[in-house]
């Protein structure tokens, strides 16, 4: 465990102004860890504790950052040795500080983990096979039900309380023509949400699902020809994006049988909704067609604000907690194809648009 002398945060940018809400601004503070060459923040909980990975000059490490207190997650799981070291990748953190994620063991497969009170809980180790394309795992705030999902093999999708997890097979039995499901949300009501490829239509499209493992509903906003996303809060509000018949992209929120659509402040392509919190705030990324840049957007239920100007080849991920504090990770490819510049920020919204 390290203390605050290893951590510094400084103001990178402030005063990004939304064209729709002139009084709204976003303050960004870079997350830096001494000795690191890259920081990838992946999640933030209600207490403002952040998890992710950082890279030093030799290894990738999992971290937990609570204020000015840094915990480096040890690679001490079963099968990890000095010769075959493990890399923990935290992907979600509960309100009480419990962390879940996945671990890659060279030449030995991979598994999900649960990390509590500065140690791994052995009974929660769930083999997950090949981690390529993994999304998750995620965790709720109650019964420690969590999931892991994959893009290439539906047989690897699991949900439940370890060690008693069950396979989750939305495709193809629940939704005819469905293939390649992705779980993107799990809440404290026991519901899940996500997306799947609907290969039963021509051409095949993406669709959003919501419900329990035994009762799934497909979601399609009015006028949609395809939809994706399926991010979920504890009030069963589902957020995503869809294309209409004119191939125009929109964001949407589904709540109690009703759909609300929202648009970006600029002509937009490739809208990617990435999270919705318990206040109904939605965050994500879109491409400004005219400026040919990516921007981070923030939807407050009525209007959309944005910040940033990132290259279209940059990979941006953003999420937020219920107090509207965001973490943003920017993975920017550099000249040498094998390397990238990964930087993360704490983002706070100020003003009428928050």
ABEGO torsion letter per residue (X at the ends): XBBAAABBBBBABBGBBBAABAABBBBBBBBBBBGBABBBBABBBAAGBBBEBBBBAABBBBBBBBEABBBBBBBABBGBBAABBBBBBBABBBAAGBBBBBBBBBGAEBBBBBBBGGBBBAAABBBAEBABGBBOBBBBABAGBBBBBBAABAAABBBEBOABBBBBBAOAAABBGBBGBBBABBBAAGBBBEBBBBAABOBBBBBBBBEBAABBBBBBBBGBABBBEGBBBAAGBBBBBBBBAAGBBBBBBBBGGBBBBBBBABBBBGBBBABBBAAGBBBEBBBBAAAGBBBBBBBAGABBBBBEBBBAABBBBBBBBAAGBBBBBBBBBBABAABBBBBBBBBBBBEAAX
